[in-house]
Amino acid sequence: MTERTFTREELAKFDGEDGREAYVAVNGVVYDMTGNPHVKASAHHGNLAGQDITEAIMRSGHGDKVMAHLKVVGKLVD
């Protein structure tokens, strides 16, 4: 199976609003946060779905380890 790639513009469409999936990117990897209990109204601690949240995750106390339990759906390309 070919790995899916997302541009920032494509990723922005997965904002968790109106029934859409909630995807985020961290370190170039795109994760599916849809249905995650920590995601409420498409935001997690002020970080919106549909965005690259690498900096915010790295500043957090847990870093990217928190992403390990999420499904990988592709890679972010510039």
PDB file of N, CA, C and O in Angstrom:
ATOM      1  N   MET A   1       0.840  -1.179   0.000  1.00  0.00           N
ATOM      2  CA  MET A   1       0.000   0.000   0.000  1.00  0.00           C
ATOM      3  C   MET A   1       0.886   1.244   0.000  1.00  0.00           C
ATOM      4  O   MET A   1       1.853   1.317   0.758  1.00  0.00           O
ATOM      5  N   THR A   2       0.566   2.205  -0.833  1.00  0.00           N
ATOM      6  CA  THR A   2       1.319   3.443  -0.925  1.00  0.00           C
ATOM      7  C   THR A   2       0.954   4.354   0.241  1.00  0.00           C
ATOM      8  O   THR A   2      -0.216   4.513   0.588  1.00  0.00           O
ATOM      9  N   GLU A   3       1.987   4.946   0.835  1.00  0.00           N
ATOM     10  CA  GLU A   3       1.751   5.858   1.953  1.00  0.00           C
ATOM     11  C   GLU A   3       1.134   7.155   1.444  1.00  0.00           C
ATOM     12  O   GLU A   3       1.581   7.717   0.444  1.00  0.00           O
ATOM     13  N   ARG A   4       0.126   7.611   2.124  1.00  0.00           N
ATOM     14  CA  ARG A   4      -0.543   8.852   1.739  1.00  0.00           C
ATOM     15  C   ARG A   4       0.302  10.045   2.161  1.00  0.00           C
ATOM     16  O   ARG A   4       0.913  10.038   3.230  1.00  0.00           O
ATOM     17  N   THR A   5       0.334  11.063   1.320  1.00  0.00           N
ATOM     18  CA  THR A   5       1.032  12.296   1.657  1.00  0.00           C
ATOM     19  C   THR A   5       0.013  13.434   1.720  1.00  0.00           C
ATOM     20  O   THR A   5      -0.999  13.430   1.019  1.00  0.00           O
ATOM     21  N   PHE A   6       0.312  14.402   2.579  1.00  0.00           N
ATOM     22  CA  PHE A   6      -0.553  15.558   2.778  1.00  0.00           C
ATOM     23  C   PHE A   6       0.275  16.821   2.656  1.00  0.00           C
ATOM     24  O   PHE A   6       1.361  16.914   3.229  1.00  0.00           O
ATOM     25  N   THR A   7      -0.232  17.798   1.911  1.00  0.00           N
ATOM     26  CA  THR A   7       0.329  19.141   1.974  1.00  0.00           C
ATOM     27  C   THR A   7      -0.324  19.815   3.182  1.00  0.00           C
ATOM     28  O   THR A   7      -1.290  19.290   3.736  1.00  0.00           O
ATOM     29  N   ARG A   8       0.189  20.955   3.587  1.00  0.00           N
ATOM     30  CA  ARG A   8      -0.434  21.686   4.699  1.00  0.00           C
ATOM     31  C   ARG A   8      -1.874  22.077   4.350  1.00  0.00           C
ATOM     32  O   ARG A   8      -2.755  22.070   5.210  1.00  0.00           O
ATOM     33  N   GLU A   9      -2.093  22.412   3.094  1.00  0.00           N
ATOM     34  CA  GLU A   9      -3.438  22.777   2.645  1.00  0.00           C
ATOM     35  C   GLU A   9      -4.391  21.582   2.744  1.00  0.00           C
ATOM     36  O   GLU A   9      -5.533  21.732   3.178  1.00  0.00           O
ATOM     37  N   GLU A  10      -3.926  20.407   2.346  1.00  0.00           N
ATOM     38  CA  GLU A  10      -4.760  19.205   2.447  1.00  0.00           C
ATOM     39  C   GLU A  10      -5.023  18.835   3.907  1.00  0.00           C
ATOM     40  O   GLU A  10      -6.144  18.479   4.270  1.00  0.00           O
ATOM     41  N   LEU A  11      -3.990  18.921   4.739  1.00  0.00           N
ATOM     42  CA  LEU A  11      -4.135  18.606   6.158  1.00  0.00           C
ATOM     43  C   LEU A  11      -5.192  19.497   6.808  1.00  0.00           C
ATOM     44  O   LEU A  11      -5.956  19.038   7.657  1.00  0.00           O
ATOM     45  N   ALA A  12      -5.237  20.759   6.414  1.00  0.00           N
ATOM     46  CA  ALA A  12      -6.177  21.720   6.997  1.00  0.00           C
ATOM     47  C   ALA A  12      -7.634  21.301   6.806  1.00  0.00           C
ATOM     48  O   ALA A  12      -8.499  21.728   7.571  1.00  0.00           O
ATOM     49  N   LYS A  13      -7.917  20.484   5.812  1.00  0.00           N
ATOM     50  CA  LYS A  13      -9.283  20.015   5.566  1.00  0.00           C
ATOM     51  C   LYS A  13      -9.743  19.017   6.626  1.00  0.00           C
ATOM     52  O   LYS A  13     -10.943  18.801   6.791  1.00  0.00           O
ATOM     53  N   PHE A  14      -8.806  18.412   7.341  1.00  0.00           N
ATOM     54  CA  PHE A  14      -9.125  17.406   8.355  1.00  0.00           C
ATOM     55  C   PHE A  14      -9.145  18.080   9.728  1.00  0.00           C
ATOM     56  O   PHE A  14      -8.320  17.799  10.597  1.00  0.00           O
ATOM     57  N   ASP A  15     -10.114  18.974   9.889  1.00  0.00           N
ATOM     58  CA  ASP A  15     -10.164  19.833  11.076  1.00  0.00           C
ATOM     59  C   ASP A  15     -11.110  19.341  12.170  1.00  0.00           C
ATOM     60  O   ASP A  15     -11.256  19.997  13.202  1.00  0.00           O
ATOM     61  N   GLY A  16     -11.747  18.204  11.956  1.00  0.00           N
ATOM     62  CA  GLY A  16     -12.647  17.648  12.955  1.00  0.00           C
ATOM     63  C   GLY A  16     -14.000  18.331  13.040  1.00  0.00           C
ATOM     64  O   GLY A  16     -14.824  17.968  13.879  1.00  0.00           O
ATOM     65  N   GLU A  17     -14.235  19.298  12.197  1.00  0.00           N
ATOM     66  CA  GLU A  17     -15.505  20.031  12.214  1.00  0.00           C
ATOM     67  C   GLU A  17     -16.533  19.344  11.314  1.00  0.00           C
ATOM     68  O   GLU A  17     -16.177  18.707  10.323  1.00  0.00           O
ATOM     69  N   ASP A  18     -17.803  19.480  11.671  1.00  0.00           N
ATOM     70  CA  ASP A  18     -18.918  18.995  10.844  1.00  0.00           C
ATOM     71  C   ASP A  18     -18.763  17.538  10.418  1.00  0.00           C
ATOM     72  O   ASP A  18     -19.087  17.188   9.283  1.00  0.00           O
ATOM     73  N   GLY A  19     -18.274  16.692  11.313  1.00  0.00           N
ATOM     74  CA  GLY A  19     -18.147  15.266  11.026  1.00  0.00           C
ATOM     75  C   GLY A  19     -16.889  14.854  10.283  1.00  0.00           C
ATOM     76  O   GLY A  19     -16.700  13.670  10.007  1.00  0.00           O
ATOM     77  N   ARG A  20     -16.019  15.812   9.952  1.00  0.00           N
ATOM     78  CA  ARG A  20     -14.768  15.466   9.271  1.00  0.00           C
ATOM     79  C   ARG A  20     -13.783  14.854  10.265  1.00  0.00           C
ATOM     80  O   ARG A  20     -13.861  15.101  11.469  1.00  0.00           O
ATOM     81  N   GLU A  21     -12.855  14.049   9.740  1.00  0.00           N
ATOM     82  CA  GLU A  21     -11.813  13.478  10.581  1.00  0.00           C
ATOM     83  C   GLU A  21     -10.940  14.587  11.156  1.00  0.00           C
ATOM     84  O   GLU A  21     -10.863  15.685  10.606  1.00  0.00           O
ATOM     85  N   ALA A  22     -10.282  14.278  12.275  1.00  0.00           N
ATOM     86  CA  ALA A  22      -9.379  15.219  12.941  1.00  0.00           C
ATOM     87  C   ALA A  22      -7.960  14.684  12.834  1.00  0.00           C
ATOM     88  O   ALA A  22      -7.590  13.750  13.545  1.00  0.00           O
ATOM     89  N   TYR A  23      -7.166  15.274  11.945  1.00  0.00           N
ATOM     90  CA  TYR A  23      -5.781  14.866  11.744  1.00  0.00           C
ATOM     91  C   TYR A  23      -4.855  15.969  12.239  1.00  0.00           C
ATOM     92  O   TYR A  23      -5.184  17.153  12.163  1.00  0.00           O
ATOM     93  N   VAL A  24      -3.701  15.567  12.745  1.00  0.00           N
ATOM     94  CA  VAL A  24      -2.645  16.507  13.110  1.00  0.00           C
ATOM     95  C   VAL A  24      -1.326  15.946  12.607  1.00  0.00           C
ATOM     96  O   VAL A  24      -1.195  14.742  12.386  1.00  0.00           O
ATOM     97  N   ALA A  25      -0.353  16.829  12.427  1.00  0.00           N
ATOM     98  CA  ALA A  25       0.985  16.404  12.030  1.00  0.00           C
ATOM     99  C   ALA A  25       1.964  16.731  13.147  1.00  0.00           C
ATOM    100  O   ALA A  25       1.896  17.793  13.766  1.00  0.00           O
ATOM    101  N   VAL A  26       2.883  15.790  13.393  1.00  0.00           N
ATOM    102  CA  VAL A  26       3.965  15.983  14.352  1.00  0.00           C
ATOM    103  C   VAL A  26       5.217  15.385  13.735  1.00  0.00           C
ATOM    104  O   VAL A  26       5.240  14.209  13.374  1.00  0.00           O
ATOM    105  N   ASN A  27       6.257  16.198  13.615  1.00  0.00           N
ATOM    106  CA  ASN A  27       7.527  15.751  13.027  1.00  0.00           C
ATOM    107  C   ASN A  27       7.343  15.101  11.663  1.00  0.00           C
ATOM    108  O   ASN A  27       7.996  14.106  11.349  1.00  0.00           O
ATOM    109  N   GLY A  28       6.451  15.665  10.856  1.00  0.00           N
ATOM    110  CA  GLY A  28       6.244  15.186   9.499  1.00  0.00           C
ATOM    111  C   GLY A  28       5.345  13.974   9.363  1.00  0.00           C
ATOM    112  O   GLY A  28       5.109  13.510   8.248  1.00  0.00           O
ATOM    113  N   VAL A  29       4.840  13.454  10.460  1.00  0.00           N
ATOM    114  CA  VAL A  29       3.938  12.300  10.443  1.00  0.00           C
ATOM    115  C   VAL A  29       2.526  12.797  10.729  1.00  0.00           C
ATOM    116  O   VAL A  29       2.315  13.590  11.647  1.00  0.00           O
ATOM    117  N   VAL A  30       1.556  12.328   9.937  1.00  0.00           N
ATOM    118  CA  VAL A  30       0.162  12.735  10.120  1.00  0.00           C
ATOM    119  C   VAL A  30      -0.571  11.640  10.893  1.00  0.00           C
ATOM    120  O   VAL A  30      -0.537  10.464  10.530  1.00  0.00           O
ATOM    121  N   TYR A  31      -1.236  12.064  11.973  1.00  0.00           N
ATOM    122  CA  TYR A  31      -1.948  11.153  12.868  1.00  0.00           C
ATOM    123  C   TYR A  31      -3.444  11.434  12.835  1.00  0.00           C
ATOM    124  O   TYR A  31      -3.868  12.575  12.650  1.00  0.00           O
ATOM    125  N   ASP A  32      -4.240  10.381  13.017  1.00  0.00           N
ATOM    126  CA  ASP A  32      -5.690  10.502  13.101  1.00  0.00           C
ATOM    127  C   ASP A  32      -6.088  10.606  14.568  1.00  0.00           C
ATOM    128  O   ASP A  32      -5.910   9.658  15.333  1.00  0.00           O
ATOM    129  N   MET A  33      -6.624  11.750  14.956  1.00  0.00           N
ATOM    130  CA  MET A  33      -7.087  11.961  16.329  1.00  0.00           C
ATOM    131  C   MET A  33      -8.607  11.882  16.424  1.00  0.00           C
ATOM    132  O   MET A  33      -9.180  12.192  17.468  1.00  0.00           O
ATOM    133  N   THR A  34      -9.263  11.470  15.338  1.00  0.00           N
ATOM    134  CA  THR A  34     -10.712  11.363  15.312  1.00  0.00           C
ATOM    135  C   THR A  34     -11.179  10.401  16.399  1.00  0.00           C
ATOM    136  O   THR A  34     -10.683   9.279  16.503  1.00  0.00           O
ATOM    137  N   GLY A  35     -12.119  10.843  17.193  1.00  0.00           N
ATOM    138  CA  GLY A  35     -12.664   9.985  18.231  1.00  0.00           C
ATOM    139  C   GLY A  35     -11.807   9.875  19.474  1.00  0.00           C
ATOM    140  O   GLY A  35     -12.194   9.208  20.434  1.00  0.00           O
ATOM    141  N   ASN A  36     -10.647  10.517  19.474  1.00  0.00           N
ATOM    142  CA  ASN A  36      -9.781  10.488  20.648  1.00  0.00           C
ATOM    143  C   ASN A  36     -10.478  11.246  21.769  1.00  0.00           C
ATOM    144  O   ASN A  36     -10.947  12.365  21.558  1.00  0.00           O
ATOM    145  N   PRO A  37     -10.553  10.652  22.960  1.00  0.00           N
ATOM    146  CA  PRO A  37     -11.262  11.330  24.050  1.00  0.00           C
ATOM    147  C   PRO A  37     -10.627  12.654  24.478  1.00  0.00           C
ATOM    148  O   PRO A  37     -11.281  13.462  25.137  1.00  0.00           O
ATOM    149  N   HIS A  38      -9.372  12.886  24.116  1.00  0.00           N
ATOM    150  CA  HIS A  38      -8.711  14.140  24.465  1.00  0.00           C
ATOM    151  C   HIS A  38      -9.017  15.259  23.478  1.00  0.00           C
ATOM    152  O   HIS A  38      -8.669  16.417  23.712  1.00  0.00           O
ATOM    153  N   VAL A  39      -9.667  14.907  22.378  1.00  0.00           N
ATOM    154  CA  VAL A  39     -10.018  15.913  21.373  1.00  0.00           C
ATOM    155  C   VAL A  39     -11.459  16.327  21.629  1.00  0.00           C
ATOM    156  O   VAL A  39     -12.369  15.498  21.599  1.00  0.00           O
ATOM    157  N   LYS A  40     -11.654  17.592  21.874  1.00  0.00           N
ATOM    158  CA  LYS A  40     -13.005  18.104  22.104  1.00  0.00           C
ATOM    159  C   LYS A  40     -13.183  19.339  21.236  1.00  0.00           C
ATOM    160  O   LYS A  40     -12.404  20.289  21.313  1.00  0.00           O
ATOM    161  N   ALA A  41     -14.206  19.311  20.422  1.00  0.00           N
ATOM    162  CA  ALA A  41     -14.492  20.425  19.505  1.00  0.00           C
ATOM    163  C   ALA A  41     -13.292  20.719  18.620  1.00  0.00           C
ATOM    164  O   ALA A  41     -12.969  21.879  18.363  1.00  0.00           O
ATOM    165  N   SER A  42     -12.639  19.677  18.160  1.00  0.00           N
ATOM    166  CA  SER A  42     -11.507  19.707  17.231  1.00  0.00           C
ATOM    167  C   SER A  42     -10.266  20.390  17.781  1.00  0.00           C
ATOM    168  O   SER A  42      -9.388  20.777  17.011  1.00  0.00           O
ATOM    169  N   ALA A  43     -10.174  20.544  19.086  1.00  0.00           N
ATOM    170  CA  ALA A  43      -8.986  21.163  19.670  1.00  0.00           C
ATOM    171  C   ALA A  43      -8.482  20.339  20.849  1.00  0.00           C
ATOM    172  O   ALA A  43      -9.271  19.724  21.567  1.00  0.00           O
ATOM    173  N   HIS A  44      -7.173  20.331  21.044  1.00  0.00           N
ATOM    174  CA  HIS A  44      -6.552  19.644  22.176  1.00  0.00           C
ATOM    175  C   HIS A  44      -5.588  20.632  22.803  1.00  0.00           C
ATOM    176  O   HIS A  44      -4.560  20.966  22.214  1.00  0.00           O
ATOM    177  N   HIS A  45      -5.916  21.094  23.983  1.00  0.00           N
ATOM    178  CA  HIS A  45      -5.084  22.090  24.669  1.00  0.00           C
ATOM    179  C   HIS A  45      -4.795  23.289  23.774  1.00  0.00           C
ATOM    180  O   HIS A  45      -3.692  23.834  23.798  1.00  0.00           O
ATOM    181  N   GLY A  46      -5.788  23.700  22.985  1.00  0.00           N
ATOM    182  CA  GLY A  46      -5.645  24.876  22.145  1.00  0.00           C
ATOM    183  C   GLY A  46      -5.002  24.613  20.797  1.00  0.00           C
ATOM    184  O   GLY A  46      -4.839  25.544  20.009  1.00  0.00           O
ATOM    185  N   ASN A  47      -4.632  23.376  20.508  1.00  0.00           N
ATOM    186  CA  ASN A  47      -4.027  23.041  19.216  1.00  0.00           C
ATOM    187  C   ASN A  47      -5.106  22.494  18.302  1.00  0.00           C
ATOM    188  O   ASN A  47      -5.717  21.469  18.601  1.00  0.00           O
ATOM    189  N   LEU A  48      -5.338  23.159  17.213  1.00  0.00           N
ATOM    190  CA  LEU A  48      -6.423  22.773  16.327  1.00  0.00           C
ATOM    191  C   LEU A  48      -6.059  21.594  15.448  1.00  0.00           C
ATOM    192  O   LEU A  48      -4.931  21.467  14.971  1.00  0.00           O
ATOM    193  N   ALA A  49      -7.050  20.734  15.249  1.00  0.00           N
ATOM    194  CA  ALA A  49      -6.900  19.649  14.282  1.00  0.00           C
ATOM    195  C   ALA A  49      -6.721  20.278  12.903  1.00  0.00           C
ATOM    196  O   ALA A  49      -7.188  21.388  12.649  1.00  0.00           O
ATOM    197  N   GLY A  50      -6.050  19.565  12.032  1.00  0.00           N
ATOM    198  CA  GLY A  50      -5.806  20.068  10.687  1.00  0.00           C
ATOM    199  C   GLY A  50      -4.520  20.862  10.575  1.00  0.00           C
ATOM    200  O   GLY A  50      -4.275  21.504   9.553  1.00  0.00           O
ATOM    201  N   GLN A  51      -3.689  20.829  11.620  1.00  0.00           N
ATOM    202  CA  GLN A  51      -2.461  21.617  11.630  1.00  0.00           C
ATOM    203  C   GLN A  51      -1.249  20.784  12.030  1.00  0.00           C
ATOM    204  O   GLN A  51      -1.372  19.683  12.567  1.00  0.00           O
ATOM    205  N   ASP A  52      -0.084  21.342  11.751  1.00  0.00           N
ATOM    206  CA  ASP A  52       1.180  20.791  12.239  1.00  0.00           C
ATOM    207  C   ASP A  52       1.361  21.322  13.658  1.00  0.00           C
ATOM    208  O   ASP A  52       1.526  22.525  13.859  1.00  0.00           O
ATOM    209  N   ILE A  53       1.329  20.423  14.640  1.00  0.00           N
ATOM    210  CA  ILE A  53       1.422  20.835  16.041  1.00  0.00           C
ATOM    211  C   ILE A  53       2.759  20.422  16.663  1.00  0.00           C
ATOM    212  O   ILE A  53       2.862  20.281  17.882  1.00  0.00           O
ATOM    213  N   THR A  54       3.768  20.232  15.833  1.00  0.00           N
ATOM    214  CA  THR A  54       5.071  19.770  16.311  1.00  0.00           C
ATOM    215  C   THR A  54       5.614  20.638  17.437  1.00  0.00           C
ATOM    216  O   THR A  54       5.999  20.118  18.484  1.00  0.00           O
ATOM    217  N   GLU A  55       5.650  21.945  17.240  1.00  0.00           N
ATOM    218  CA  GLU A  55       6.237  22.829  18.257  1.00  0.00           C
ATOM    219  C   GLU A  55       5.504  22.727  19.584  1.00  0.00           C
ATOM    220  O   GLU A  55       6.136  22.667  20.638  1.00  0.00           O
ATOM    221  N   ALA A  56       4.185  22.707  19.543  1.00  0.00           N
ATOM    222  CA  ALA A  56       3.400  22.620  20.777  1.00  0.00           C
ATOM    223  C   ALA A  56       3.637  21.290  21.487  1.00  0.00           C
ATOM    224  O   ALA A  56       3.747  21.253  22.712  1.00  0.00           O
ATOM    225  N   ILE A  57       3.717  20.213  20.736  1.00  0.00           N
ATOM    226  CA  ILE A  57       3.952  18.893  21.338  1.00  0.00           C
ATOM    227  C   ILE A  57       5.340  18.841  21.965  1.00  0.00           C
ATOM    228  O   ILE A  57       5.506  18.298  23.057  1.00  0.00           O
ATOM    229  N   MET A  58       6.333  19.399  21.288  1.00  0.00           N
ATOM    230  CA  MET A  58       7.696  19.367  21.817  1.00  0.00           C
ATOM    231  C   MET A  58       7.841  20.237  23.067  1.00  0.00           C
ATOM    232  O   MET A  58       8.674  19.953  23.927  1.00  0.00           O
ATOM    233  N   ARG A  59       7.032  21.294  23.170  1.00  0.00           N
ATOM    234  CA  ARG A  59       7.058  22.147  24.365  1.00  0.00           C
ATOM    235  C   ARG A  59       6.324  21.508  25.535  1.00  0.00           C
ATOM    236  O   ARG A  59       6.545  21.873  26.690  1.00  0.00           O
ATOM    237  N   SER A  60       5.457  20.559  25.233  1.00  0.00           N
ATOM    238  CA  SER A  60       4.672  19.926  26.299  1.00  0.00           C
ATOM    239  C   SER A  60       5.559  19.008  27.130  1.00  0.00           C
ATOM    240  O   SER A  60       6.658  18.648  26.710  1.00  0.00           O
ATOM    241  N   GLY A  61       5.093  18.646  28.269  1.00  0.00           N
ATOM    242  CA  GLY A  61       5.867  17.793  29.158  1.00  0.00           C
ATOM    243  C   GLY A  61       6.061  16.380  28.651  1.00  0.00           C
ATOM    244  O   GLY A  61       6.999  15.701  29.069  1.00  0.00           O
ATOM    245  N   HIS A  62       5.198  15.921  27.764  1.00  0.00           N
ATOM    246  CA  HIS A  62       5.268  14.537  27.317  1.00  0.00           C
ATOM    247  C   HIS A  62       5.879  14.359  25.943  1.00  0.00           C
ATOM    248  O   HIS A  62       6.171  13.231  25.546  1.00  0.00           O
ATOM    249  N   GLY A  63       6.080  15.439  25.205  1.00  0.00           N
ATOM    250  CA  GLY A  63       6.698  15.343  23.888  1.00  0.00           C
ATOM    251  C   GLY A  63       5.906  14.460  22.941  1.00  0.00           C
ATOM    252  O   GLY A  63       4.708  14.248  23.128  1.00  0.00           O
ATOM    253  N   ASP A  64       6.588  13.943  21.918  1.00  0.00           N
ATOM    254  CA  ASP A  64       5.885  13.177  20.893  1.00  0.00           C
ATOM    255  C   ASP A  64       5.523  11.760  21.321  1.00  0.00           C
ATOM    256  O   ASP A  64       4.902  11.033  20.546  1.00  0.00           O
ATOM    257  N   LYS A  65       5.890  11.348  22.523  1.00  0.00           N
ATOM    258  CA  LYS A  65       5.526  10.009  23.012  1.00  0.00           C
ATOM    259  C   LYS A  65       4.013   9.842  23.083  1.00  0.00           C
ATOM    260  O   LYS A  65       3.495   8.736  22.921  1.00  0.00           O
ATOM    261  N   VAL A  66       3.312  10.937  23.323  1.00  0.00           N
ATOM    262  CA  VAL A  66       1.858  10.885  23.415  1.00  0.00           C
ATOM    263  C   VAL A  66       1.228  10.466  22.084  1.00  0.00           C
ATOM    264  O   VAL A  66       0.098   9.978  22.063  1.00  0.00           O
ATOM    265  N   MET A  67       1.943  10.651  20.985  1.00  0.00           N
ATOM    266  CA  MET A  67       1.397  10.322  19.674  1.00  0.00           C
ATOM    267  C   MET A  67       1.469   8.825  19.377  1.00  0.00           C
ATOM    268  O   MET A  67       0.825   8.357  18.438  1.00  0.00           O
ATOM    269  N   ALA A  68       2.226   8.078  20.144  1.00  0.00           N
ATOM    270  CA  ALA A  68       2.482   6.659  19.867  1.00  0.00           C
ATOM    271  C   ALA A  68       1.211   5.820  19.796  1.00  0.00           C
ATOM    272  O   ALA A  68       1.180   4.820  19.078  1.00  0.00           O
ATOM    273  N   HIS A  69       0.174   6.198  20.514  1.00  0.00           N
ATOM    274  CA  HIS A  69      -1.055   5.400  20.521  1.00  0.00           C
ATOM    275  C   HIS A  69      -2.033   5.792  19.414  1.00  0.00           C
ATOM    276  O   HIS A  69      -3.094   5.179  19.290  1.00  0.00           O
ATOM    277  N   LEU A  70      -1.701   6.791  18.617  1.00  0.00           N
ATOM    278  CA  LEU A  70      -2.586   7.242  17.549  1.00  0.00           C
ATOM    279  C   LEU A  70      -2.260   6.553  16.227  1.00  0.00           C
ATOM    280  O   LEU A  70      -1.119   6.161  15.983  1.00  0.00           O
ATOM    281  N   LYS A  71      -3.264   6.413  15.393  1.00  0.00           N
ATOM    282  CA  LYS A  71      -3.098   5.796  14.081  1.00  0.00           C
ATOM    283  C   LYS A  71      -2.372   6.761  13.139  1.00  0.00           C
ATOM    284  O   LYS A  71      -2.756   7.924  13.011  1.00  0.00           O
ATOM    285  N   VAL A  72      -1.329   6.268  12.488  1.00  0.00           N
ATOM    286  CA  VAL A  72      -0.605   7.043  11.478  1.00  0.00           C
ATOM    287  C   VAL A  72      -1.366   6.911  10.162  1.00  0.00           C
ATOM    288  O   VAL A  72      -1.696   5.806   9.731  1.00  0.00           O
ATOM    289  N   VAL A  73      -1.641   8.058   9.527  1.00  0.00           N
ATOM    290  CA  VAL A  73      -2.378   8.038   8.266  1.00  0.00           C
ATOM    291  C   VAL A  73      -1.553   8.535   7.086  1.00  0.00           C
ATOM    292  O   VAL A  73      -2.008   8.460   5.945  1.00  0.00           O
ATOM    293  N   GLY A  74      -0.348   9.041   7.340  1.00  0.00           N
ATOM    294  CA  GLY A  74       0.482   9.498   6.238  1.00  0.00           C
ATOM    295  C   GLY A  74       1.619  10.391   6.685  1.00  0.00           C
ATOM    296  O   GLY A  74       1.991  10.434   7.857  1.00  0.00           O
ATOM    297  N   LYS A  75       2.164  11.115   5.694  1.00  0.00           N
ATOM    298  CA  LYS A  75       3.286  12.023   5.939  1.00  0.00           C
ATOM    299  C   LYS A  75       2.929  13.410   5.438  1.00  0.00           C
ATOM    300  O   LYS A  75       2.193  13.575   4.466  1.00  0.00           O
ATOM    301  N   LEU A  76       3.473  14.404   6.131  1.00  0.00           N
ATOM    302  CA  LEU A  76       3.296  15.794   5.731  1.00  0.00           C
ATOM    303  C   LEU A  76       4.436  16.174   4.797  1.00  0.00           C
ATOM    304  O   LEU A  76       5.606  15.960   5.113  1.00  0.00           O
ATOM    305  N   VAL A  77       4.089  16.734   3.655  1.00  0.00           N
ATOM    306  CA  VAL A  77       5.093  17.194   2.699  1.00  0.00           C
ATOM    307  C   VAL A  77       4.921  18.689   2.506  1.00  0.00           C
ATOM    308  O   VAL A  77       3.808  19.209   2.591  1.00  0.00           O
ATOM    309  N   ASP A  78       6.015  19.375   2.248  1.00  0.00           N
ATOM    310  CA  ASP A  78       5.942  20.827   2.039  1.00  0.00           C
ATOM    311  C   ASP A  78       5.724  21.162   0.594  1.00  0.00           C
ATOM    312  O   ASP A  78       5.638  22.338   0.239  1.00  0.00           O
TER     313      ASP A  78
END
